[in-house]
Amino acid sequence: MVQTYQEKANGEQAILYAHSVEYSKYFAEAFNDAGIKAVHADSNTPQGERDAIMEGFKNKEFQILCNVDLISEGFNVPDCSTVILLRPTQSLTVFVQQSMRGMRYVPNKKATIIDHVGNYLKHGLPDTERIWTLMGKEQVQPKLSICPNCHSIFENWNQEISEFSTTYTCPCCGHSFTEYKYKSKTKGQKSEKEFQVDRAIEKIIGDEMKIIALKQLASADPVLYRQSVFALSKIFVARYMLEIALGKDKPFENPITEALEWYFDLNFDKQKRWRQFNQKETAFLEKELQKILVKFGRTYQITIAQLHYYVNKLAPEYRIRSIFK
């Protein structure tokens, strides 16, 4: 999250929308720890303090203003050019309202929306043309594209079409790739060479889309998913697969055991008194481990007995007595 801001909007005034007050405070702390001045405000912040925070943000005393729903209608921030979305929403109104916070017109201004939660997948872009209806049927959103180079999201590639090829260029960074087309000598048939070229192109595009998907999942903040070891496993499997796909060394030996270690580290304190998991906690963890087994058991050659063993091995480090008998 912090790294993405530094890459895409470093130094810009940004409003961050979190899904809870707790995480809004956590995100503000994360930015401050990285040397980027940030502050949190919510409905329980005293009015005088809140006014001072808003004034400080307008005067650029800090770069990041973290909140849940506080910064909504009627809040005017001329110098806000970036919006960071960390709150999933099914509401198109909320999505557009939050996204447009950074799009108040100022000459030569460039607005940046950093969508960490994929709201664009449900709602399209905030400036997408929409056909509104009273019939109660939601309109299908236009298909969006993602640039594999800069990860910008847009509706249409810039295209240069010739007789034998089409070149697609990202409207944001200029990254381009070319698809070739061939005329067959026999109508409706392709030569073996043409099939080979088609397969090669499909593989290149498929590999690029796979890496994009892995990058999106790998960039997820484990803290947001700390209560689900299954969700953590998906994140660390994505990080593991991404490094391999990019030709790099393995980031860790096994993504599943890495996820289990993070699960314990994020949820339990090594300094607290010894405790025992209750029946509900044990049942929930067992359900999570079964999901891991179904999803990744064959790929990483793990059994439920091995998962139980590793959990029981980690538990004493966090002052927890053996969980699985």
GIDADA-V408448 format. One record per backbone hydrogen bond with DSSP energy under -0.5 kcal/mol. CO is the residue of the C=O (numbers start at 1). NH is the residue of the N-H. E is the energy in kcal/mol with one decimal. If there is no record, write none. Layout:
BEGIN
co=CO nh=NH e=E
co=CO nh=NH e=E
END
This chain:
BEGIN
co=1 nh=5 e=-1.9
co=2 nh=6 e=-2.3
co=3 nh=7 e=-2.2
co=4 nh=8 e=-2.7
co=5 nh=9 e=-3.0
co=6 nh=10 e=-0.6
co=9 nh=12 e=-2.4
co=13 nh=81 e=-1.7
co=13 nh=82 e=-1.8
co=14 nh=16 e=-0.5
co=14 nh=65 e=-2.5
co=15 nh=84 e=-2.7
co=16 nh=18 e=-0.6
co=16 nh=67 e=-2.1
co=17 nh=86 e=-2.4
co=20 nh=24 e=-2.0
co=21 nh=25 e=-2.3
co=22 nh=26 e=-1.8
co=23 nh=27 e=-2.9
co=24 nh=28 e=-2.0
co=25 nh=29 e=-2.2
co=26 nh=30 e=-2.2
co=27 nh=31 e=-2.2
co=28 nh=32 e=-2.2
co=29 nh=33 e=-2.5
co=30 nh=34 e=-1.0
co=31 nh=34 e=-0.5
co=31 nh=36 e=-2.6
co=32 nh=35 e=-1.8
co=35 nh=37 e=-0.6
co=37 nh=63 e=-1.8
co=37 nh=64 e=-2.0
co=39 nh=66 e=-3.1
co=42 nh=45 e=-1.8
co=46 nh=50 e=-2.9
co=47 nh=51 e=-2.7
co=48 nh=52 e=-1.9
co=49 nh=53 e=-2.2
co=50 nh=54 e=-2.6
co=51 nh=55 e=-2.3
co=52 nh=56 e=-2.4
co=53 nh=57 e=-2.3
co=54 nh=58 e=-2.2
co=55 nh=59 e=-1.9
co=56 nh=61 e=-3.1
co=56 nh=62 e=-0.6
co=57 nh=60 e=-1.4
co=63 nh=14 e=-3.5
co=64 nh=39 e=-2.0
co=64 nh=66 e=-0.6
co=65 nh=16 e=-2.8
co=66 nh=41 e=-1.9
co=67 nh=18 e=-3.1
co=70 nh=72 e=-1.6
co=72 nh=75 e=-1.6
co=74 nh=76 e=-0.7
co=75 nh=77 e=-0.6
co=77 nh=80 e=-1.7
co=79 nh=13 e=-0.5
co=79 nh=81 e=-0.7
co=81 nh=112 e=-2.5
co=82 nh=15 e=-2.1
co=83 nh=85 e=-0.6
co=83 nh=114 e=-3.1
co=84 nh=17 e=-2.7
co=84 nh=86 e=-0.7
co=85 nh=116 e=-1.9
co=85 nh=117 e=-0.5
co=86 nh=19 e=-0.5
co=90 nh=92 e=-0.6
co=91 nh=95 e=-2.2
co=92 nh=96 e=-2.9
co=93 nh=97 e=-2.6
co=94 nh=98 e=-2.7
co=95 nh=99 e=-2.7
co=96 nh=100 e=-2.4
co=98 nh=101 e=-1.3
co=99 nh=102 e=-1.0
co=100 nh=103 e=-1.8
co=106 nh=109 e=-2.0
co=109 nh=111 e=-0.5
co=112 nh=83 e=-2.3
co=112 nh=114 e=-0.5
co=113 nh=115 e=-0.8
co=114 nh=85 e=-2.8
co=114 nh=116 e=-0.9
co=118 nh=121 e=-1.2
co=118 nh=122 e=-0.6
co=119 nh=122 e=-0.9
co=119 nh=123 e=-2.2
co=120 nh=124 e=-2.4
co=125 nh=128 e=-1.7
co=130 nh=132 e=-0.7
co=136 nh=138 e=-0.6
co=145 nh=154 e=-2.1
co=147 nh=151 e=-1.7
co=152 nh=147 e=-2.3
co=154 nh=145 e=-3.4
co=158 nh=169 e=-2.8
co=159 nh=161 e=-0.5
co=160 nh=167 e=-2.5
co=164 nh=181 e=-3.6
co=165 nh=162 e=-3.1
co=166 nh=168 e=-0.5
co=166 nh=179 e=-2.9
co=167 nh=160 e=-2.2
co=168 nh=177 e=-1.8
co=169 nh=158 e=-2.5
co=170 nh=174 e=-1.3
co=175 nh=170 e=-3.3
co=177 nh=168 e=-2.9
co=179 nh=166 e=-2.7
co=182 nh=184 e=-0.6
co=185 nh=187 e=-0.5
co=186 nh=189 e=-2.4
co=191 nh=195 e=-2.2
co=192 nh=196 e=-2.3
co=193 nh=197 e=-2.3
co=194 nh=198 e=-2.7
co=195 nh=199 e=-2.6
co=196 nh=200 e=-2.3
co=197 nh=201 e=-2.6
co=198 nh=202 e=-2.7
co=199 nh=203 e=-2.2
co=200 nh=204 e=-2.2
co=201 nh=205 e=-2.6
co=202 nh=206 e=-2.8
co=203 nh=207 e=-3.0
co=204 nh=208 e=-2.2
co=205 nh=209 e=-2.4
co=206 nh=210 e=-2.2
co=207 nh=211 e=-2.3
co=208 nh=212 e=-2.2
co=209 nh=213 e=-2.4
co=210 nh=214 e=-2.5
co=211 nh=215 e=-2.7
co=212 nh=216 e=-2.1
co=213 nh=217 e=-2.1
co=214 nh=218 e=-3.2
co=215 nh=219 e=-1.6
co=217 nh=220 e=-1.4
co=220 nh=222 e=-0.6
co=221 nh=224 e=-1.4
co=221 nh=225 e=-0.5
co=222 nh=225 e=-1.3
co=223 nh=226 e=-1.2
co=225 nh=228 e=-1.7
co=227 nh=229 e=-0.6
co=228 nh=232 e=-2.1
co=229 nh=233 e=-1.9
co=230 nh=234 e=-1.8
co=231 nh=235 e=-1.8
co=232 nh=236 e=-2.4
co=233 nh=237 e=-2.4
co=234 nh=238 e=-1.9
co=235 nh=239 e=-2.0
co=236 nh=240 e=-2.1
co=237 nh=241 e=-2.9
co=238 nh=242 e=-2.4
co=239 nh=243 e=-1.8
co=240 nh=244 e=-1.6
co=241 nh=245 e=-2.8
co=242 nh=246 e=-1.9
co=243 nh=248 e=-3.1
co=244 nh=247 e=-1.6
co=254 nh=258 e=-1.9
co=255 nh=259 e=-2.0
co=256 nh=260 e=-2.1
co=257 nh=261 e=-2.2
co=258 nh=262 e=-2.1
co=259 nh=263 e=-2.5
co=260 nh=264 e=-2.1
co=261 nh=265 e=-2.3
co=262 nh=266 e=-2.7
co=263 nh=267 e=-1.2
co=264 nh=268 e=-2.2
co=268 nh=270 e=-0.5
co=269 nh=272 e=-1.0
co=275 nh=321 e=-2.6
co=278 nh=282 e=-2.3
co=279 nh=283 e=-2.3
co=280 nh=284 e=-2.1
co=281 nh=285 e=-2.3
co=282 nh=286 e=-2.4
co=283 nh=287 e=-2.1
co=284 nh=288 e=-2.0
co=285 nh=289 e=-2.4
co=286 nh=290 e=-2.2
co=287 nh=291 e=-1.7
co=288 nh=292 e=-1.9
co=289 nh=293 e=-2.4
co=290 nh=294 e=-2.3
co=291 nh=295 e=-2.4
co=292 nh=296 e=-3.3
co=292 nh=297 e=-0.6
co=293 nh=297 e=-1.7
co=296 nh=300 e=-2.5
co=297 nh=302 e=-1.9
co=303 nh=307 e=-1.9
co=304 nh=308 e=-2.6
co=305 nh=309 e=-2.4
co=306 nh=310 e=-2.3
co=307 nh=311 e=-2.3
co=308 nh=312 e=-2.6
co=309 nh=313 e=-1.7
co=310 nh=314 e=-2.0
co=311 nh=315 e=-2.4
co=312 nh=316 e=-0.7
co=314 nh=317 e=-1.3
co=314 nh=318 e=-0.6
co=315 nh=318 e=-1.8
co=315 nh=320 e=-1.8
co=316 nh=319 e=-1.7
co=319 nh=275 e=-2.0
END
